[in-house]
């Protein structure tokens, strides 16, 4: 994962913040031999930043990258569990707790259809009355 800061933005930060660069008080950037180290003062996350062309590119430090990969592995495991819950035909086999059974669903759909037909009838009456049809 990397973040990109424009060179002009870095120059502005350098001019206004001196040796310890800050971005709206949340990030602190310290110069190193090969670029900068950026620290998020809210999370403690550290990134290594270097000038690439006209942009400063920041990459996660080893500890943060490890935490990121652990979170990614956990999400991949959750996705795998959900995928196993799918039937061979691709329809969800997830429990239908709180959902109506097919008969109740059809009855509800019938109510909605009746509502829409009556509503559209009222709209047509108003349009005829106003001479729009």
C-alpha positions in Angstrom: 0.0 0.0 0.0 1.4 3.4 -0.9 0.4 7.0 -0.6 1.5 9.7 -3.0 2.2 13.3 -2.1 3.0 15.8 -4.8 6.5 17.4 -4.9 4.9 20.8 -4.6 3.0 19.7 -1.5 6.2 18.4 0.0 8.0 21.6 -0.8 5.3 23.6 0.9 5.5 21.3 3.9 9.2 21.7 4.0 9.1 25.5 3.8 6.4 25.8 6.5 7.4 23.1 9.0 11.2 23.0 8.8 13.0 19.7 9.5 10.0 17.9 11.1 7.3 18.1 8.4 3.7 18.0 9.5 0.5 17.4 7.5 -2.5 19.1 9.3 -1.0 18.0 12.6 -1.7 14.3 12.1 1.4 13.2 10.2 5.0 14.0 11.1 7.7 13.5 8.5 11.4 13.3 9.3 14.1 13.4 6.7 16.4 10.4 6.3 19.3 9.7 3.9 17.0 8.1 1.3 13.8 10.2 1.7 11.5 10.6 4.7 9.8 8.6 7.5 6.2 9.5 8.0 4.4 8.8 11.2 0.7 9.0 11.8 0.4 10.7 15.2 -3.1 9.2 15.8 -2.3 5.5 15.0 1.5 5.4 15.3 1.7 3.9 11.8 5.0 4.5 10.1 5.7 4.8 6.4 8.9 5.1 4.4 8.6 7.8 1.8 10.9 8.6 -1.2 10.9 10.9 -4.1 9.9 9.1 -7.3 9.9 11.5 -10.3 7.9 14.5 -9.1 6.0 12.6 -6.5 6.7 11.5 -2.9 5.6 7.8 -2.6 5.1 6.4 0.9 5.1 2.7 1.6 3.9 1.0 4.8 6.6 0.0 7.3 7.3 -3.7 8.0 5.1 -3.9 11.1 2.2 -2.1 9.5 2.5 -4.2 6.4 2.4 -7.4 8.5 -0.7 -6.1 10.3 -2.3 -5.2 7.0 -1.6 -8.7 5.6 -3.0 -10.3 8.8 -6.2 -8.3 8.3 -6.3 -9.3 4.7 -5.9 -13.0 5.5 -8.8 -12.7 8.0 -11.0 -11.1 5.4 -10.1 -13.8 2.8 -11.0 -16.5 5.4 -14.4 -14.8 5.9 -15.0 -14.6 2.2 -14.1 -18.3 1.8 -16.7 -19.2 4.5 -19.4 -17.2 2.7 -18.5 -18.7 -0.7 -18.9 -22.2 0.9 -22.4 -21.2 1.9 -23.3 -20.8 -1.8 -25.1 -23.6 -3.5 -23.6 -25.1 -6.7 -26.0 -23.0 -8.8 -24.8 -19.8 -7.2 -27.9 -19.0 -5.1 -27.3 -18.2 -1.4 -27.7 -21.0 1.1 -27.4 -18.5 3.9 -30.0 -18.9 6.6 -33.3 -17.1 5.8 -33.9 -16.0 9.4 -36.4 -13.1 9.5 -37.3 -13.5 5.8 -40.8 -14.5 4.7 -41.5 -18.0 3.3 -42.2 -18.0 -0.5 -46.0 -18.0 0.1 -45.8 -14.9 2.3 -43.5 -13.3 -0.2 -46.0 -13.9 -3.0 -48.9 -12.5 -0.9 -46.8 -9.4 -0.1 -45.9 -9.0 -3.8 -49.7 -9.2 -4.6 -50.4 -6.4 -2.1 -47.7 -4.3 -3.7 -49.0 -4.9 -7.2 -52.6 -4.0 -6.1 -51.2 -0.8 -4.5 -49.3 0.2 -7.6 -52.3 -0.4 -9.9 -54.6 1.7 -7.7 -51.9 4.4 -7.4 -51.4 4.5 -11.2 -55.2 4.7 -11.6 -55.3 7.8 -9.4 -52.5 9.4 -11.3 -54.4 8.7 -14.6 -57.5 10.3 -13.1 -55.6 13.4 -12.2 -54.0 13.6 -15.6 -57.4 13.3 -17.3 -58.9 15.9 -15.0 -56.0 18.3 -15.8 -56.3 17.5 -19.6 -52.9 16.0 -19.9 -53.9 12.9 -21.8 
